[in-house]
Amino acid sequence: MATGTDRAVGMGLVGFSLLLFTYYTIWVIILPFVDSDHVVHQYFLPREYSVILPGIAALILLLCVGTFIGVVTRKNRKPKVD
Amino acid sequence: MTKLLEWVFGVSVIGAAWALVTFDLLNLRLPVAYKEVAWPMPVYLLVVFGCYSLATVGYRVATFNDCEEASKELQDQIKEAKEDLRKKGLKM
C-alpha cells in the first residue's frame, strides 16, 4: 500500500475534484431548470461567472507555468551564453 | 481519411451544433433554459475533463503500491556498482 501522506494527498485530490465537479455541474446544468425564486439560487453566483472564473483560473495556470519555465531557464543559463 | 481530418470533422460538427443552439442561427425558438445550458458547454467540458484528470492522478497516487523487495534489490545493485567503479579508479 502507498505510504500515509501519499494516500492522504491522493484521496484529497479525488475528494476535491468530486466536489468541484458536483458544484460546477449543478451550477451549469441543473440551475437553469430550477425556478428563479427557489432558495438554492443564493448559493451560486450569476451565470456569467461560470465561464469567467475558469477563464481566470486558466490564465493564472498559464502564468505559473510560464514563470516557472522562465525561472528555470534563467537559472540554468551558463555565463555569457549570448 | 487521416485521424486529424476525422477529429477536425467531428469537432466542427459538434461546434456547429453548439453554435446553432447558442446563437439561435436557425431561429428555432428553443426554451430559454436550453440556451442557458448550452452556451457554457465548451468551458464546462474542459472543467469536467480537468476534474477527471485530477481525480485519476489522485487515485493512482493513493493506490500505488510500494515495492519493498524491488527497492532493496535496487539499493544493493547501486552499492555493488559503486564498489565496482571505485575499484576501477573512478572517484565518487
Backbone of each chain as nested JSON, in Angstrom:
{
  "chains": [
    {"id": "A", "residues": [
      {"number": 1, "name": "MET", "atoms": {"N": [0.854, -1.206, 0.0], "CA": [0.0, 0.0, 0.0], "C": [0.876, 1.236, 0.0]}},
      {"number": 2, "name": "ALA", "atoms": {"N": [0.421, 2.298, -0.601], "CA": [1.181, 3.541, -0.621], "C": [1.276, 4.11, 0.797]}},
      {"number": 3, "name": "THR", "atoms": {"N": [2.302, 4.938, 1.027], "CA": [2.519, 5.455, 2.385], "C": [1.431, 6.46, 2.774]}},
      {"number": 4, "name": "GLY", "atoms": {"N": [1.393, 6.802, 4.053], "CA": [0.332, 7.626, 4.634], "C": [0.082, 8.934, 3.914]}},
      {"number": 5, "name": "THR", "atoms": {"N": [1.15, 9.756, 3.744], "CA": [0.926, 11.064, 3.113], "C": [0.487, 10.889, 1.672]}},
      {"number": 6, "name": "ASP", "atoms": {"N": [1.047, 9.889, 0.967], "CA": [0.63, 9.638, -0.415], "C": [-0.864, 9.389, -0.485]}},
      {"number": 7, "name": "ARG", "atoms": {"N": [-1.352, 8.504, 0.431], "CA": [-2.777, 8.18, 0.42], "C": [-3.597, 9.425, 0.731]}},
      {"number": 8, "name": "ALA", "atoms": {"N": [-3.161, 10.198, 1.744], "CA": [-3.934, 11.383, 2.133], "C": [-4.018, 12.369, 0.98]}},
      {"number": 9, "name": "VAL", "atoms": {"N": [-2.872, 12.656, 0.358], "CA": [-2.856, 13.622, -0.753], "C": [-3.713, 13.114, -1.901]}},
      {"number": 10, "name": "GLY", "atoms": {"N": [-3.545, 11.828, -2.244], "CA": [-4.305, 11.272, -3.36], "C": [-5.796, 11.343, -3.133]}},
      {"number": 11, "name": "MET", "atoms": {"N": [-6.229, 10.883, -1.95], "CA": [-7.658, 10.919, -1.666], "C": [-8.162, 12.355, -1.551]}},
      {"number": 12, "name": "GLY", "atoms": {"N": [-7.316, 13.257, -1.059], "CA": [-7.692, 14.663, -1.022], "C": [-7.964, 15.199, -2.417]}},
      {"number": 13, "name": "LEU", "atoms": {"N": [-7.084, 14.849, -3.364], "CA": [-7.292, 15.276, -4.75], "C": [-8.601, 14.722, -5.301]}},
      {"number": 14, "name": "VAL", "atoms": {"N": [-8.868, 13.425, -5.038], "CA": [-10.104, 12.818, -5.535], "C": [-11.315, 13.544, -4.959]}},
      {"number": 15, "name": "GLY", "atoms": {"N": [-11.287, 13.78, -3.641], "CA": [-12.408, 14.457, -2.991], "C": [-12.617, 15.858, -3.534]}},
      {"number": 16, "name": "PHE", "atoms": {"N": [-11.503, 16.601, -3.693], "CA": [-11.618, 17.961, -4.202], "C": [-12.215, 17.98, -5.599]}},
      {"number": 17, "name": "SER", "atoms": {"N": [-11.744, 17.074, -6.466], "CA": [-12.263, 17.096, -7.84], "C": [-13.724, 16.668, -7.878]}},
      {"number": 18, "name": "LEU", "atoms": {"N": [-14.144, 15.767, -6.973], "CA": [-15.56, 15.39, -6.924], "C": [-16.43, 16.575, -6.506]}},
      {"number": 19, "name": "LEU", "atoms": {"N": [-15.954, 17.304, -5.471], "CA": [-16.684, 18.486, -5.007], "C": [-16.829, 19.499, -6.132]}},
      {"number": 20, "name": "LEU", "atoms": {"N": [-15.676, 19.788, -6.779], "CA": [-15.686, 20.777, -7.85], "C": [-16.634, 20.353, -8.968]}},
      {"number": 21, "name": "PHE", "atoms": {"N": [-16.582, 19.057, -9.336], "CA": [-17.439, 18.56, -10.403], "C": [-18.908, 18.726, -10.044]}},
      {"number": 22, "name": "THR", "atoms": {"N": [-19.261, 18.352, -8.802], "CA": [-20.668, 18.425, -8.397], "C": [-21.166, 19.869, -8.414]}},
      {"number": 23, "name": "TYR", "atoms": {"N": [-20.377, 20.766, -7.772], "CA": [-20.808, 22.165, -7.705], "C": [-20.965, 22.746, -9.091]}},
      {"number": 24, "name": "TYR", "atoms": {"N": [-19.964, 22.504, -9.955], "CA": [-19.994, 23.096, -11.29], "C": [-21.111, 22.512, -12.135]}},
      {"number": 25, "name": "THR", "atoms": {"N": [-21.385, 21.197, -11.984], "CA": [-22.465, 20.592, -12.766], "C": [-23.812, 21.169, -12.351]}},
      {"number": 26, "name": "ILE", "atoms": {"N": [-24.028, 21.307, -11.019], "CA": [-25.294, 21.897, -10.577], "C": [-25.427, 23.314, -11.122]}},
      {"number": 27, "name": "TRP", "atoms": {"N": [-24.334, 24.07, -11.055], "CA": [-24.341, 25.47, -11.494], "C": [-24.73, 25.581, -12.978]}},
      {"number": 28, "name": "VAL", "atoms": {"N": [-24.038, 24.767, -13.835], "CA": [-24.192, 24.938, -15.283], "C": [-25.423, 24.218, -15.811]}},
      {"number": 29, "name": "ILE", "atoms": {"N": [-25.691, 22.981, -15.318], "CA": [-26.698, 22.149, -15.989], "C": [-28.017, 22.134, -15.24]}},
      {"number": 30, "name": "ILE", "atoms": {"N": [-27.983, 22.139, -13.9], "CA": [-29.238, 21.932, -13.168], "C": [-29.967, 23.258, -12.927]}},
      {"number": 31, "name": "LEU", "atoms": {"N": [-29.208, 24.307, -12.569], "CA": [-29.858, 25.558, -12.161], "C": [-30.82, 26.157, -13.193]}},
      {"number": 32, "name": "PRO", "atoms": {"N": [-30.503, 26.15, -14.522], "CA": [-31.458, 26.747, -15.471], "C": [-32.844, 26.128, -15.421]}},
      {"number": 33, "name": "PHE", "atoms": {"N": [-32.945, 24.893, -14.919], "CA": [-34.25, 24.245, -14.887], "C": [-34.946, 24.411, -13.544]}},
      {"number": 34, "name": "VAL", "atoms": {"N": [-34.322, 25.175, -12.635], "CA": [-34.914, 25.393, -11.319], "C": [-35.568, 26.766, -11.307]}},
      {"number": 35, "name": "ASP", "atoms": {"N": [-36.761, 26.883, -10.699], "CA": [-37.471, 28.167, -10.655], "C": [-36.586, 29.26, -10.064]}},
      {"number": 36, "name": "SER", "atoms": {"N": [-36.684, 30.46, -10.617], "CA": [-35.762, 31.519, -10.201], "C": [-36.009, 31.997, -8.773]}},
      {"number": 37, "name": "ASP", "atoms": {"N": [-37.111, 31.601, -8.13], "CA": [-37.308, 32.034, -6.749], "C": [-37.015, 30.917, -5.751]}},
      {"number": 38, "name": "HIS", "atoms": {"N": [-36.431, 29.819, -6.226], "CA": [-36.019, 28.736, -5.321], "C": [-34.823, 29.188, -4.492]}},
      {"number": 39, "name": "VAL", "atoms": {"N": [-34.736, 28.678, -3.237], "CA": [-33.691, 29.175, -2.327], "C": [-32.287, 28.741, -2.748]}},
      {"number": 40, "name": "VAL", "atoms": {"N": [-32.159, 27.695, -3.589], "CA": [-30.826, 27.182, -3.921], "C": [-30.012, 28.193, -4.734]}},
      {"number": 41, "name": "HIS", "atoms": {"N": [-30.712, 29.105, -5.442], "CA": [-30.002, 30.055, -6.299], "C": [-29.061, 30.962, -5.524]}},
      {"number": 42, "name": "GLN", "atoms": {"N": [-29.337, 31.174, -4.202], "CA": [-28.493, 32.109, -3.464], "C": [-27.11, 31.532, -3.191]}},
      {"number": 43, "name": "TYR", "atoms": {"N": [-26.926, 30.204, -3.41], "CA": [-25.602, 29.622, -3.173], "C": [-24.719, 29.67, -4.401]}},
      {"number": 44, "name": "PHE", "atoms": {"N": [-25.25, 30.236, -5.51], "CA": [-24.476, 30.254, -6.746], "C": [-24.384, 31.663, -7.282]}},
      {"number": 45, "name": "LEU", "atoms": {"N": [-23.206, 31.999, -7.842], "CA": [-23.019, 33.325, -8.436], "C": [-23.833, 33.433, -9.73]}},
      {"number": 46, "name": "PRO", "atoms": {"N": [-23.975, 34.665, -10.269], "CA": [-24.639, 34.796, -11.568], "C": [-23.951, 33.967, -12.645]}},
      {"number": 47, "name": "ARG", "atoms": {"N": [-24.693, 33.602, -13.677], "CA": [-24.247, 32.608, -14.632], "C": [-22.97, 32.983, -15.383]}},
      {"number": 48, "name": "GLU", "atoms": {"N": [-22.779, 34.306, -15.598], "CA": [-21.602, 34.714, -16.359], "C": [-20.33, 34.216, -15.685]}},
      {"number": 49, "name": "TYR", "atoms": {"N": [-20.344, 34.194, -14.341], "CA": [-19.133, 33.803, -13.618], "C": [-18.769, 32.346, -13.853]}},
      {"number": 50, "name": "SER", "atoms": {"N": [-19.719, 31.527, -14.312], "CA": [-19.394, 30.117, -14.536], "C": [-18.453, 29.968, -15.728]}},
      {"number": 51, "name": "VAL", "atoms": {"N": [-18.333, 30.994, -16.572], "CA": [-17.36, 30.974, -17.675], "C": [-16.148, 31.827, -17.324]}},
      {"number": 52, "name": "ILE", "atoms": {"N": [-16.399, 32.971, -16.629], "CA": [-15.296, 33.889, -16.338], "C": [-14.304, 33.271, -15.362]}},
      {"number": 53, "name": "LEU", "atoms": {"N": [-14.813, 32.616, -14.296], "CA": [-13.895, 32.083, -13.275], "C": [-12.971, 31.001, -13.819]}},
      {"number": 54, "name": "PRO", "atoms": {"N": [-13.454, 30.0, -14.571], "CA": [-12.497, 29.055, -15.169], "C": [-11.535, 29.74, -16.128]}},
      {"number": 55, "name": "GLY", "atoms": {"N": [-12.001, 30.788, -16.845], "CA": [-11.099, 31.514, -17.735], "C": [-9.953, 32.147, -16.959]}},
      {"number": 56, "name": "ILE", "atoms": {"N": [-10.281, 32.79, -15.823], "CA": [-9.24, 33.404, -14.999], "C": [-8.308, 32.334, -14.449]}},
      {"number": 57, "name": "ALA", "atoms": {"N": [-8.876, 31.199, -14.018], "CA": [-8.045, 30.112, -13.485], "C": [-7.077, 29.621, -14.551]}},
      {"number": 58, "name": "ALA", "atoms": {"N": [-7.554, 29.496, -15.805], "CA": [-6.671, 29.037, -16.88], "C": [-5.543, 30.04, -17.112]}},
      {"number": 59, "name": "LEU", "atoms": {"N": [-5.885, 31.347, -17.067], "CA": [-4.856, 32.379, -17.244], "C": [-3.803, 32.292, -16.146]}},
      {"number": 60, "name": "ILE", "atoms": {"N": [-4.268, 32.122, -14.891], "CA": [-3.322, 32.024, -13.778], "C": [-2.433, 30.814, -13.952]}},
      {"number": 61, "name": "LEU", "atoms": {"N": [-3.024, 29.689, -14.395], "CA": [-2.227, 28.486, -14.613], "C": [-1.154, 28.73, -15.653]}},
      {"number": 62, "name": "LEU", "atoms": {"N": [-1.538, 29.362, -16.773], "CA": [-0.561, 29.654, -17.827], "C": [0.547, 30.558, -17.296]}},
      {"number": 63, "name": "LEU", "atoms": {"N": [0.157, 31.561, -16.482], "CA": [1.149, 32.457, -15.887], "C": [2.138, 31.683, -15.04]}},
      {"number": 64, "name": "CYS", "atoms": {"N": [1.634, 30.77, -14.194], "CA": [2.513, 29.989, -13.319], "C": [3.465, 29.139, -14.142]}},
      {"number": 65, "name": "VAL", "atoms": {"N": [2.923, 28.453, -15.173], "CA": [3.777, 27.593, -15.989], "C": [4.841, 28.43, -16.683]}},
      {"number": 66, "name": "GLY", "atoms": {"N": [4.434, 29.573, -17.27], "CA": [5.396, 30.428, -17.954], "C": [6.472, 30.955, -17.017]}},
      {"number": 67, "name": "THR", "atoms": {"N": [6.06, 31.389, -15.821], "CA": [7.033, 31.896, -14.848], "C": [8.015, 30.812, -14.458]}},
      {"number": 68, "name": "PHE", "atoms": {"N": [7.495, 29.6, -14.195], "CA": [8.375, 28.502, -13.816], "C": [9.401, 28.241, -14.899]}},
      {"number": 69, "name": "ILE", "atoms": {"N": [8.934, 28.164, -16.159], "CA": [9.871, 27.893, -17.267], "C": [10.904, 29.007, -17.343]}},
      {"number": 70, "name": "GLY", "atoms": {"N": [10.45, 30.279, -17.196], "CA": [11.381, 31.393, -17.257], "C": [12.436, 31.321, -16.174]}},
      {"number": 71, "name": "VAL", "atoms": {"N": [11.99, 31.029, -14.936], "CA": [12.936, 30.969, -13.818], "C": [13.961, 29.856, -14.026]}},
      {"number": 72, "name": "VAL", "atoms": {"N": [13.48, 28.668, -14.424], "CA": [14.395, 27.534, -14.605], "C": [15.359, 27.817, -15.75]}},
      {"number": 73, "name": "THR", "atoms": {"N": [14.864, 28.422, -16.85], "CA": [15.755, 28.728, -17.972], "C": [16.829, 29.707, -17.549]}},
      {"number": 74, "name": "ARG", "atoms": {"N": [16.403, 30.759, -16.79], "CA": [17.396, 31.749, -16.394], "C": [18.423, 31.15, -15.449]}},
      {"number": 75, "name": "LYS", "atoms": {"N": [17.956, 30.265, -14.532], "CA": [18.883, 29.685, -13.562], "C": [19.926, 28.81, -14.255]}},
      {"number": 76, "name": "ASN", "atoms": {"N": [19.516, 28.105, -15.341], "CA": [20.421, 27.177, -15.979], "C": [21.255, 27.783, -17.086]}},
      {"number": 77, "name": "ARG", "atoms": {"N": [21.097, 29.109, -17.267], "CA": [21.863, 29.717, -18.35], "C": [23.331, 29.784, -17.946]}},
      {"number": 78, "name": "LYS", "atoms": {"N": [24.232, 29.251, -18.796], "CA": [25.651, 29.325, -18.481], "C": [26.09, 30.779, -18.657]}},
      {"number": 79, "name": "PRO", "atoms": {"N": [27.138, 31.202, -17.94], "CA": [27.56, 32.615, -18.064], "C": [27.992, 32.93, -19.485]}},
      {"number": 80, "name": "LYS", "atoms": {"N": [27.638, 34.111, -19.943], "CA": [28.0, 34.626, -21.263], "C": [27.532, 33.67, -22.371]}},
      {"number": 81, "name": "VAL", "atoms": {"N": [26.209, 33.366, -22.375], "CA": [25.724, 32.452, -23.403], "C": [25.366, 33.236, -24.67]}},
      {"number": 82, "name": "ASP", "atoms": {"N": [25.137, 34.538, -24.544], "CA": [24.705, 35.316, -25.732], "C": [25.85, 35.487, -26.706]}}
    ]},
    {"id": "B", "residues": [
      {"number": 1, "name": "MET", "atoms": {"N": [-9.151, 8.684, -45.005], "CA": [-9.196, 9.924, -44.218], "C": [-8.263, 9.782, -43.026]}},
      {"number": 2, "name": "THR", "atoms": {"N": [-7.41, 10.768, -42.806], "CA": [-6.457, 10.688, -41.698], "C": [-7.165, 10.933, -40.369]}},
      {"number": 3, "name": "LYS", "atoms": {"N": [-6.462, 10.56, -39.275], "CA": [-7.021, 10.763, -37.949], "C": [-7.285, 12.242, -37.7]}},
      {"number": 4, "name": "LEU", "atoms": {"N": [-6.355, 13.092, -38.142], "CA": [-6.52, 14.521, -37.916], "C": [-7.807, 15.015, -38.572]}},
      {"number": 5, "name": "LEU", "atoms": {"N": [-8.025, 14.582, -39.832], "CA": [-9.23, 15.004, -40.526], "C": [-10.488, 14.511, -39.811]}},
      {"number": 6, "name": "GLU", "atoms": {"N": [-10.428, 13.273, -39.307], "CA": [-11.585, 12.748, -38.583], "C": [-11.906, 13.607, -37.375]}},
      {"number": 7, "name": "TRP", "atoms": {"N": [-10.847, 13.938, -36.598], "CA": [-11.064, 14.741, -35.397], "C": [-11.591, 16.12, -35.753]}},
      {"number": 8, "name": "VAL", "atoms": {"N": [-10.979, 16.743, -36.778], "CA": [-11.421, 18.09, -37.172], "C": [-12.875, 18.05, -37.601]}},
      {"number": 9, "name": "PHE", "atoms": {"N": [-13.239, 17.005, -38.354], "CA": [-14.617, 16.863, -38.809], "C": [-15.56, 16.722, -37.625]}},
      {"number": 10, "name": "GLY", "atoms": {"N": [-15.21, 15.813, -36.686], "CA": [-16.06, 15.596, -35.515], "C": [-16.218, 16.87, -34.697]}},
      {"number": 11, "name": "VAL", "atoms": {"N": [-15.085, 17.547, -34.462], "CA": [-15.144, 18.766, -33.647], "C": [-15.989, 19.829, -34.337]}},
      {"number": 12, "name": "SER", "atoms": {"N": [-15.861, 19.963, -35.671], "CA": [-16.645, 21.008, -36.333], "C": [-18.13, 20.682, -36.341]}},
      {"number": 13, "name": "VAL", "atoms": {"N": [-18.493, 19.386, -36.434], "CA": [-19.913, 19.042, -36.367], "C": [-20.489, 19.433, -35.006]}},
      {"number": 14, "name": "ILE", "atoms": {"N": [-19.748, 19.039, -33.942], "CA": [-20.216, 19.363, -32.595], "C": [-20.228, 20.878, -32.383]}},
      {"number": 15, "name": "GLY", "atoms": {"N": [-19.189, 21.55, -32.882], "CA": [-19.126, 23.007, -32.752], "C": [-20.272, 23.692, -33.476]}},
      {"number": 16, "name": "ALA", "atoms": {"N": [-20.633, 23.178, -34.655], "CA": [-21.753, 23.764, -35.4], "C": [-23.052, 23.578, -34.65]}},
      {"number": 17, "name": "ALA", "atoms": {"N": [-23.259, 22.375, -34.081], "CA": [-24.488, 22.14, -33.308], "C": [-24.556, 23.099, -32.125]}},
      {"number": 18, "name": "TRP", "atoms": {"N": [-23.409, 23.286, -31.433], "CA": [-23.385, 24.19, -30.284], "C": [-23.689, 25.617, -30.694]}},
      {"number": 19, "name": "ALA", "atoms": {"N": [-23.077, 26.076, -31.805], "CA": [-23.299, 27.451, -32.258], "C": [-24.754, 27.658, -32.651]}},
      {"number": 20, "name": "LEU", "atoms": {"N": [-25.346, 26.624, -33.28], "CA": [-26.754, 26.704, -33.662], "C": [-27.648, 26.98, -32.462]}},
      {"number": 21, "name": "VAL", "atoms": {"N": [-27.375, 26.239, -31.355], "CA": [-28.225, 26.422, -30.185], "C": [-27.909, 27.737, -29.483]}},
      {"number": 22, "name": "THR", "atoms": {"N": [-26.604, 28.048, -29.343], "CA": [-26.225, 29.23, -28.549], "C": [-26.642, 30.521, -29.227]}},
      {"number": 23, "name": "PHE", "atoms": {"N": [-26.36, 30.658, -30.532], "CA": [-26.623, 31.922, -31.207], "C": [-27.951, 31.917, -31.967]}},
      {"number": 24, "name": "ASP", "atoms": {"N": [-28.719, 30.827, -31.836], "CA": [-30.051, 30.755, -32.429], "C": [-30.012, 31.058, -33.93]}},
      {"number": 25, "name": "LEU", "atoms": {"N": [-29.123, 30.37, -34.652], "CA": [-28.906, 30.7, -36.059], "C": [-30.056, 30.258, -36.949]}},
      {"number": 26, "name": "LEU", "atoms": {"N": [-30.853, 29.264, -36.501], "CA": [-31.947, 28.798, -37.336], "C": [-33.286, 29.333, -36.839]}},
      {"number": 27, "name": "ASN", "atoms": {"N": [-33.232, 30.238, -35.852], "CA": [-34.468, 30.783, -35.271], "C": [-35.425, 29.691, -34.837]}},
      {"number": 28, "name": "LEU", "atoms": {"N": [-34.854, 28.719, -34.063], "CA": [-35.674, 27.602, -33.633], "C": [-36.581, 27.97, -32.468]}},
      {"number": 29, "name": "ARG", "atoms": {"N": [-36.284, 29.07, -31.777], "CA": [-37.046, 29.496, -30.603], "C": [-37.139, 28.376, -29.573]}},
      {"number": 30, "name": "LEU", "atoms": {"N": [-35.938, 27.865, -29.165], "CA": [-35.899, 26.869, -28.102], "C": [-36.236, 27.548, -26.781]}},
      {"number": 31, "name": "PRO", "atoms": {"N": [-36.689, 26.738, -25.776], "CA": [-36.925, 27.334, -24.453], "C": [-35.65, 27.966, -23.915]}},
      {"number": 32, "name": "VAL", "atoms": {"N": [-35.798, 29.033, -23.138], "CA": [-34.634, 29.783, -22.648], "C": [-33.676, 28.889, -21.873]}},
      {"number": 33, "name": "ALA", "atoms": {"N": [-34.248, 27.921, -21.108], "CA": [-33.41, 27.06, -20.262], "C": [-32.371, 26.312, -21.095]}},
      {"number": 34, "name": "TYR", "atoms": {"N": [-32.769, 25.852, -22.31], "CA": [-31.817, 25.1, -23.132], "C": [-30.674, 25.976, -23.59]}},
      {"number": 35, "name": "LYS", "atoms": {"N": [-30.954, 27.22, -23.966], "CA": [-29.876, 28.105, -24.376], "C": [-28.953, 28.404, -23.19]}},
      {"number": 36, "name": "GLU", "atoms": {"N": [-29.581, 28.567, -21.995], "CA": [-28.77, 28.826, -20.804], "C": [-27.806, 27.684, -20.53]}},
      {"number": 37, "name": "VAL", "atoms": {"N": [-28.243, 26.436, -20.783], "CA": [-27.376, 25.282, -20.542], "C": [-26.311, 25.187, -21.624]}},
      {"number": 38, "name": "ALA", "atoms": {"N": [-26.661, 25.534, -22.873], "CA": [-25.752, 25.286, -23.996], "C": [-24.547, 26.21, -24.02]}},
      {"number": 39, "name": "TRP", "atoms": {"N": [-24.746, 27.52, -23.713], "CA": [-23.615, 28.4, -24.019], "C": [-22.363, 28.202, -23.174]}},
      {"number": 40, "name": "PRO", "atoms": {"N": [-22.442, 27.741, -21.863], "CA": [-21.151, 27.475, -21.211], "C": [-20.545, 26.121, -21.56]}},
      {"number": 41, "name": "MET", "atoms": {"N": [-21.157, 25.346, -22.459], "CA": [-20.746, 23.958, -22.703], "C": [-19.252, 23.748, -22.974]}},
      {"number": 42, "name": "PRO", "atoms": {"N": [-18.601, 24.536, -23.852], "CA": [-17.17, 24.28, -24.077], "C": [-16.356, 24.393, -22.791]}},
      {"number": 43, "name": "VAL", "atoms": {"N": [-16.613, 25.454, -22.011], "CA": [-15.879, 25.628, -20.751], "C": [-16.221, 24.508, -19.789]}},
      {"number": 44, "name": "TYR", "atoms": {"N": [-17.519, 24.114, -19.763], "CA": [-17.939, 23.052, -18.859], "C": [-17.216, 21.755, -19.166]}},
      {"number": 45, "name": "LEU", "atoms": {"N": [-17.129, 21.394, -20.459], "CA": [-16.456, 20.154, -20.837], "C": [-14.981, 20.196, -20.453]}},
      {"number": 46, "name": "LEU", "atoms": {"N": [-14.347, 21.364, -20.62], "CA": [-12.946, 21.495, -20.211], "C": [-12.786, 21.282, -18.711]}},
      {"number": 47, "name": "VAL", "atoms": {"N": [-13.679, 21.902, -17.917], "CA": [-13.594, 21.767, -16.462], "C": [-13.811, 20.305, -16.056]}},
      {"number": 48, "name": "VAL", "atoms": {"N": [-14.786, 19.64, -16.693], "CA": [-15.057, 18.24, -16.36], "C": [-13.848, 17.375, -16.699]}},
      {"number": 49, "name": "PHE", "atoms": {"N": [-13.235, 17.635, -17.859], "CA": [-12.038, 16.888, -18.231], "C": [-10.921, 17.113, -17.229]}},
      {"number": 50, "name": "GLY", "atoms": {"N": [-10.757, 18.382, -16.775], "CA": [-9.751, 18.68, -15.772], "C": [-10.016, 17.946, -14.468]}},
      {"number": 51, "name": "CYS", "atoms": {"N": [-11.289, 17.922, -14.031], "CA": [-11.651, 17.214, -12.799], "C": [-11.349, 15.725, -12.925]}},
      {"number": 52, "name": "TYR", "atoms": {"N": [-11.685, 15.157, -14.078], "CA": [-11.441, 13.729, -14.29], "C": [-9.947, 13.434, -14.234]}},
      {"number": 53, "name": "SER", "atoms": {"N": [-9.132, 14.279, -14.887], "CA": [-7.682, 14.057, -14.854], "C": [-7.162, 14.143, -13.431]}},
      {"number": 54, "name": "LEU", "atoms": {"N": [-7.608, 15.166, -12.696], "CA": [-7.15, 15.342, -11.317], "C": [-7.512, 14.135, -10.466]}},
      {"number": 55, "name": "ALA", "atoms": {"N": [-8.767, 13.661, -10.611], "CA": [-9.219, 12.515, -9.823], "C": [-8.413, 11.267, -10.172]}},
      {"number": 56, "name": "THR", "atoms": {"N": [-8.138, 11.049, -11.464], "CA": [-7.374, 9.869, -11.867], "C": [-5.969, 9.908, -11.285]}},
      {"number": 57, "name": "VAL", "atoms": {"N": [-5.315, 11.077, -11.398], "CA": [-3.96, 11.196, -10.849], "C": [-3.98, 10.96, -9.344]}},
      {"number": 58, "name": "GLY", "atoms": {"N": [-4.932, 11.61, -8.642], "CA": [-5.013, 11.461, -7.194], "C": [-5.242, 10.023, -6.788]}},
      {"number": 59, "name": "TYR", "atoms": {"N": [-6.161, 9.343, -7.481], "CA": [-6.468, 7.961, -7.129], "C": [-5.264, 7.064, -7.334]}},
      {"number": 60, "name": "ARG", "atoms": {"N": [-4.542, 7.285, -8.456], "CA": [-3.393, 6.412, -8.709], "C": [-2.242, 6.704, -7.762]}},
      {"number": 61, "name": "VAL", "atoms": {"N": [-2.122, 7.973, -7.313], "CA": [-1.114, 8.261, -6.284], "C": [-1.474, 7.526, -5.0]}},
      {"number": 62, "name": "ALA", "atoms": {"N": [-2.762, 7.512, -4.654], "CA": [-3.184, 6.902, -3.39], "C": [-3.061, 5.395, -3.411]}},
      {"number": 63, "name": "THR", "atoms": {"N": [-3.215, 4.752, -4.589], "CA": [-3.237, 3.292, -4.606], "C": [-1.946, 2.683, -5.144]}},
      {"number": 64, "name": "PHE", "atoms": {"N": [-0.914, 3.512, -5.355], "CA": [0.321, 2.963, -5.888], "C": [1.013, 2.148, -4.807]}},
      {"number": 65, "name": "ASN", "atoms": {"N": [1.352, 0.899, -5.1], "CA": [1.937, 0.026, -4.084], "C": [3.436, 0.218, -3.977]}},
      {"number": 66, "name": "ASP", "atoms": {"N": [3.913, 0.327, -2.73], "CA": [5.358, 0.323, -2.523], "C": [5.891, -1.074, -2.796]}},
      {"number": 67, "name": "CYS", "atoms": {"N": [7.041, -1.17, -3.474], "CA": [7.623, -2.487, -3.73], "C": [8.88, -2.61, -2.881]}},
      {"number": 68, "name": "GLU", "atoms": {"N": [8.73, -3.202, -1.664], "CA": [9.855, -3.248, -0.728], "C": [11.042, -3.988, -1.293]}},
      {"number": 69, "name": "GLU", "atoms": {"N": [10.79, -5.204, -1.852], "CA": [11.919, -6.039, -2.303], "C": [12.625, -5.4, -3.474]}},
      {"number": 70, "name": "ALA", "atoms": {"N": [11.858, -4.835, -4.418], "CA": [12.488, -4.208, -5.573], "C": [13.362, -3.048, -5.115]}},
      {"number": 71, "name": "SER", "atoms": {"N": [12.892, -2.291, -4.127], "CA": [13.671, -1.159, -3.621], "C": [14.983, -1.648, -3.004]}},
      {"number": 72, "name": "LYS", "atoms": {"N": [14.902, -2.705, -2.174], "CA": [16.115, -3.23, -1.546], "C": [17.079, -3.755, -2.602]}},
      {"number": 73, "name": "GLU", "atoms": {"N": [16.541, -4.471, -3.587], "CA": [17.383, -5.029, -4.639], "C": [18.1, -3.91, -5.37]}},
      {"number": 74, "name": "LEU", "atoms": {"N": [17.374, -2.818, -5.64], "CA": [17.963, -1.689, -6.353], "C": [19.076, -1.054, -5.528]}},
      {"number": 75, "name": "GLN", "atoms": {"N": [18.843, -0.878, -4.218], "CA": [19.884, -0.286, -3.36], "C": [21.138, -1.141, -3.374]}},
      {"number": 76, "name": "ASP", "atoms": {"N": [20.963, -2.486, -3.293], "CA": [22.131, -3.375, -3.314], "C": [22.888, -3.253, -4.611]}},
      {"number": 77, "name": "GLN", "atoms": {"N": [22.144, -3.176, -5.721], "CA": [22.803, -3.067, -7.018], "C": [23.563, -1.758, -7.137]}},
      {"number": 78, "name": "ILE", "atoms": {"N": [23.013, -0.68, -6.558], "CA": [23.719, 0.608, -6.605], "C": [25.022, 0.517, -5.827]}},
      {"number": 79, "name": "LYS", "atoms": {"N": [24.943, -0.121, -4.624], "CA": [26.159, -0.266, -3.811], "C": [27.217, -1.064, -4.566]}},
      {"number": 80, "name": "GLU", "atoms": {"N": [26.749, -2.148, -5.188], "CA": [27.648, -3.014, -5.944], "C": [28.335, -2.238, -7.062]}},
      {"number": 81, "name": "ALA", "atoms": {"N": [27.527, -1.46, -7.801], "CA": [28.081, -0.713, -8.928], "C": [29.1, 0.314, -8.444]}},
      {"number": 82, "name": "LYS", "atoms": {"N": [28.803, 0.976, -7.305], "CA": [29.745, 1.976, -6.786], "C": [31.076, 1.322, -6.424]}},
      {"number": 83, "name": "GLU", "atoms": {"N": [30.965, 0.163, -5.75], "CA": [32.196, -0.546, -5.374], "C": [33.022, -0.866, -6.597]}},
      {"number": 84, "name": "ASP", "atoms": {"N": [32.331, -1.418, -7.598], "CA": [32.994, -1.835, -8.823], "C": [33.721, -0.658, -9.482]}},
      {"number": 85, "name": "LEU", "atoms": {"N": [33.021, 0.479, -9.566], "CA": [33.625, 1.64, -10.223], "C": [34.787, 2.186, -9.393]}},
      {"number": 86, "name": "ARG", "atoms": {"N": [34.634, 2.13, -8.053], "CA": [35.719, 2.639, -7.216], "C": [36.988, 1.82, -7.431]}},
      {"number": 87, "name": "LYS", "atoms": {"N": [36.8, 0.472, -7.559], "CA": [37.96, -0.383, -7.817], "C": [38.622, 0.002, -9.112]}},
      {"number": 88, "name": "LYS", "atoms": {"N": [37.806, 0.367, -10.105], "CA": [38.394, 0.695, -11.406], "C": [38.926, 2.112, -11.436]}},
      {"number": 89, "name": "GLY", "atoms": {"N": [38.921, 2.805, -10.331], "CA": [39.62, 4.082, -10.257], "C": [38.745, 5.298, -10.368]}},
      {"number": 90, "name": "LEU", "atoms": {"N": [37.426, 5.165, -10.492], "CA": [36.572, 6.348, -10.609], "C": [36.359, 6.934, -9.218]}},
      {"number": 91, "name": "LYS", "atoms": {"N": [36.649, 8.196, -9.038], "CA": [36.459, 8.828, -7.736], "C": [35.025, 9.3, -7.602]}},
      {"number": 92, "name": "MET", "atoms": {"N": [34.38, 8.882, -6.5], "CA": [32.971, 9.258, -6.28], "C": [32.893, 10.516, -5.439]}}
    ]}
  ]
}
